[in-house]
Amino acid sequence: MFSIATAARIKTEVHRKLSDPQDTVASVTVCEDDAIWDKIMASPDVGSIRAIPWKDISESIINYLENEGVIISSLEEEIQKLDDEIKKKKAASVSQMLNDDQIQKLITESLSAEGSYGSVETAKVTACGKPGKKPKVPFDSMEVASESIVPLARPLLSTGEFKSSKGIFIGVCKAFLEAGDDELANYCGEVCSELAEVVQGVSDQHSNNVKSTALLEKTRAKKNQALMEAKKSQGQCQQSKENIEGFQKYLESLDAEIAQRHKVVRNAEAELDSAQWALHTLQEKLEMQQQLVSDAKELLKGSKGVAQEAAEALETVTKDENQFIEQVGRAKDLVSQLREELSNMKKASEAILGIKKYVSATMLKMGYYVDVAVREPVREIGLVEETNVWDYFSEGVATEQCSTDFKTQLTDFHEYCTGPAMAAFEKVKKYVDLTPICKLEEESNIAAEEDTAVQTRISLLTKDLEQVQSWLDPFKGTKMTTEKERTKIELGEPEGLRQVMGVYGNINFYTGYLKEWKVEKGKFHELLKLLTNKTGTLQADLKKGEDMMKQLKDALTEVSQAREQAKQKLDVALADEQAALEGKEEMEKAMASLNTQVEETKNMLIDLEEALKQALRLYKDARTKLVTEHAAGKDGIFALGQMHEKMLND
C-alpha cells in the first residue's frame, strides 16, 4: 500500500531522539492532502481496509487537480504575455554603431577646424599641443575641436540611424592619433576623451538603444519555474489518482473474492455437517431396528417349523445390519476427513492470498524507497517526466545573442591586437619581440571554434540530462511496458515485480527470492501447480467416499430384501402358530415399526447421498477457486510510476 508514494508529492522528516534512535516520524503528502495517506494507511487489518473512504479520497484529488489546472492556465497566459512583450522590445529598431571611418572623419574635421590644430598630422606631431613640440598650436585647440565636432556629429546622429559608444570612440581615436597610454606625455588621449564625451552627448539625445528585457526575462523565468512546478504537481497527483484507483479496484475485487470463497466454504461445511448428522441419525435408527429385530426373535422363542426359519432369517438380517453399521461408521470417518481437508485448503488459500499481498506491498515499498531517495531529488531540481530539456538549450547557438556579443568582443580584441598593439610592438622590437603576444588565428576560425565548442557542450549536457531523466521511468532497464506488465499480472505475478527490477535486480533479495514470482520462470508458480496435483489426489479420496456411499446403498438394499423375506416367514409362522404364539399383538407392532424404519432409512440414505454430492460439488468449486486465484485478473495495486536500466530477463 505504500506504493501510493511512488507517484505522490512526498515530503519526509526524520527526528532522531536520544531515548530511541529508531524513533522516526514520516509524513507523506498525496496531492497536497496529508489526510489521504492517513485514510488509506489507517490500519493493515481487513476491517480497516474495507472501511477506506474512497469517495472522500477521490473528491479531494479531483478538487486538487482542478485547482492546479486553473493555476497552470493562468501561468500559461501570463508567460505568453511576457513572451509577446519581450519579442516586441527586441524587434524595435536599434541604432547602428558608428564605424571606424565615420569616427575618423569626425576627428579629422574637428581637428582641422579654424582655431584648432589645423590638421590631423599637426595634432600627431605636436602630441595634441604638448609644450615643447613644434609647430606651436593654440593653447585652446582642444576646446575648439570639442566645440567644432558638435555641428559635425549632429547631422549624422540626429536621425537615430547611428549612435556612438564612448569606449569604441576613444579606442579608435587614440589609435588614429597614435596617442599611446601616457596621457601626460601625449595630450591626444585627453583630446580623444573630450571628443568622445561630446559626441556621446549628441548620440544619447537621438539614438535608439536596445530596450532592456532583463527584468521581463527574469519575471518570465520565475513564471516558467512556477509553471513547471505546477505541472509537476499536477502530473504527480494525476499519477497518484491512477494508482489509488487501481489499488481500490484491486482491494475491492480481492474483498469480493474472499467473500465469495468464504460463502462457498460455509455452504460446503454446512452441507457436510448436515450429512454427518444424517449419518449419525441413520446409525441410531439402524441400531433401533436391530433392537426391534432382536425383540422379534424373543417373541419367536416358542415357535416351531416356519417360525424357526423366520428366526434364522432375522439372525442373518442382524449380521447384515451389523456390517452395514460398520460401513456407516467408515462413511462418517470419511466425512470428517473431508471436513478437515477442506479446512486445510481454506487455510492454504488464505495463506497464498496473504503472501501475495505482502510480496506486493514489499515491492511497492521498495519502489517508494527509490522514489523518495532517487527520483524525488531529480524532480526537485526541475527535471520531471514532462520536461523537454531542449526547451532550455539552443540547437543553433551560433544564432543566439550571447554568440553575437562574444564575436563583437572578439572583433575588438582581434583588431586591437593586430592593429595598434602590433604597431607599438614593432617600435620596440629591436629591444624585445612582443609580437608573439598578438599572433592570432583568423578571426572567423576563432569564432567558429567557439561556437562549435559551446554547441558540443550543449549536446553532451542535454544527453546527460536526458539520461538522468530516463531513470524516472519505473521500467527503465527492462523491455517491459504497462500493457505487458498487466498481462503478467493477469497470469499471476504480484503487482510491482516488474517495476523493481531496474534498481534492485542485483541484490540477493531479488535474485534469491523475488524473481521466483516471475511467470513461466519462477519456481513459485511450479509450487502452485503442485497444489493443483495435490487436489487431484484429494479428488481420488472423494471418489472413495462416493463409492462407499454406493456400497451403503447396496448394503441397505440387501438388508431390506432380507428383512422382507424374514417378514414373510414371520407372517406364515403367525398364521400357522397363532394359537401357540404368545404376545402376537406385540410382534405385529414390532414388525410394523420395523417396516416403518426400513422406509425411513431408505429415504434418509437418499437425502444423505444428495447432501454429500452437494457438499462435494461445492468443495470442488472451492478447490478450483483456490488454484486459479493467483492467476485471476486484477486491475492493479500500483504502478510505481518511475527505474534504472537493468538486464533482468533471467
KAFEN-V313706 format. One line per field, one symbol per residue. phi: phi as a letter, one per 40 degrees, with the letter a starting at -180 (. if undefined). psi: psi as a letter, one per 20 degrees, with the letter a starting at -180 (. if undefined). burial: + if it has 24 or more other C-alpha atoms within 12 Angstrom, else -. A space follows every 50 residues. Layout:
phi = ???
psi = ???
burial = ???
This chain:
phi = .ccdccbccbbbbbbcbccacccbbbbbbbfgbccccccccdacbdcccc ccccccccccccccccccccccccccccccccdccccccccccbcccdcc ccccccccccccccgccgacccccccffgcdgcbccbdccdccccccccc ccccdcbccgcbabbdccdccccccccfcgbccccaccccdccccccccc cccccbcbccccbccccccccccccccccccccccccccddccccccccc cccccccccccccccdccccccccccccccccdccccccdcccccccccc dccbgcdcccccccccddcccdcccccccccccccccccccccccccccc ccdcccccccccccccccdccccbccdcccchcbdccbcccbbccbcccc ccccccccccccccccccbdcccccccbcccacccdcbcbcddccccccc cccccccccccccccccccccccccdgbccbcccccccccchcccgdcbb cccbcbccccccbdcccccgbccccccccccccccccccccccccccccc ccccccccccccccccccccdcccccbcccccgdccccccccccdccccc cdccccccccccdcccccccccccdccccccccbcgcaccga.ccacbbd
psi = iiihihjrppppppopqhhnijoqoppppoljohhgghghkgplqggggi jpmhgggghggggghgghgggggghhgghggggggghghhiqqpqqpprg ggghgggghhhiqpibihrhgggggjklkppiqqrpqqhkgggggghhig hhhghhihiihqrqpgggggggghhhjlhainihhoihghghggghgghh ggghhiqorpppjggghgghggghghgggghggggghggggggggggggg gghgghgggggggggggghgghghgghghgggggghhggghggghhhhhj hjqrdhhgghggghgghgghggghhghgghgggggggggghggghghggh ggggghghgghghhhghgghgghggghghhjjnrhipohiiiqpimhhiq hhhggghghggggghghiegghghhhhjhigpoihhhknqrqhhgggggg gggghghgggghggghgghhiiphjpirjqrgghghggghiiqqpigiii hhgjhiqhhghifhiiippihqihhhhhhhhghhhghhhhhhhgggghhg hggghggghgghhgghgghhggghhhkghipqkgghgggghghggghggh ggghggggggggggggghghgggggghighjqpqjpfpoii.rqppnlm.
burial = +++++++++++----------------+++++++-++++++-------++ -+-+--++-+++-++--+---+--+---+--+---+--------+-++-- -++++++++++++--+++++-+++++++++------++--++++++++++ -+++-+++-+-+++++-+++++++++++++-----+++++++++++++++ ++++-++++------+---+--++++++++++++++++++++++++++-+ ++-+--++--++-++-+++++++++++++++++-++++++++++++++++ --+--+++++++++++++-+++++++++++++-+++-++-++--++--++ -++--++-++++++++++++++-+++-++--++++++-+-------+--- --+--++--+---+++++++++-++---------------------+--- +--+-------+--++-+++++++++++-+-+--++++++-+++++++++ +++++----+---++++++--+-++--+--+---+--++--+--++-+++ +++-++-+++-+++-++-+++-++------+--+--++-++-+++-+++- ++-++-+++-++++++++++++++++++++++++++++++++++++-+--
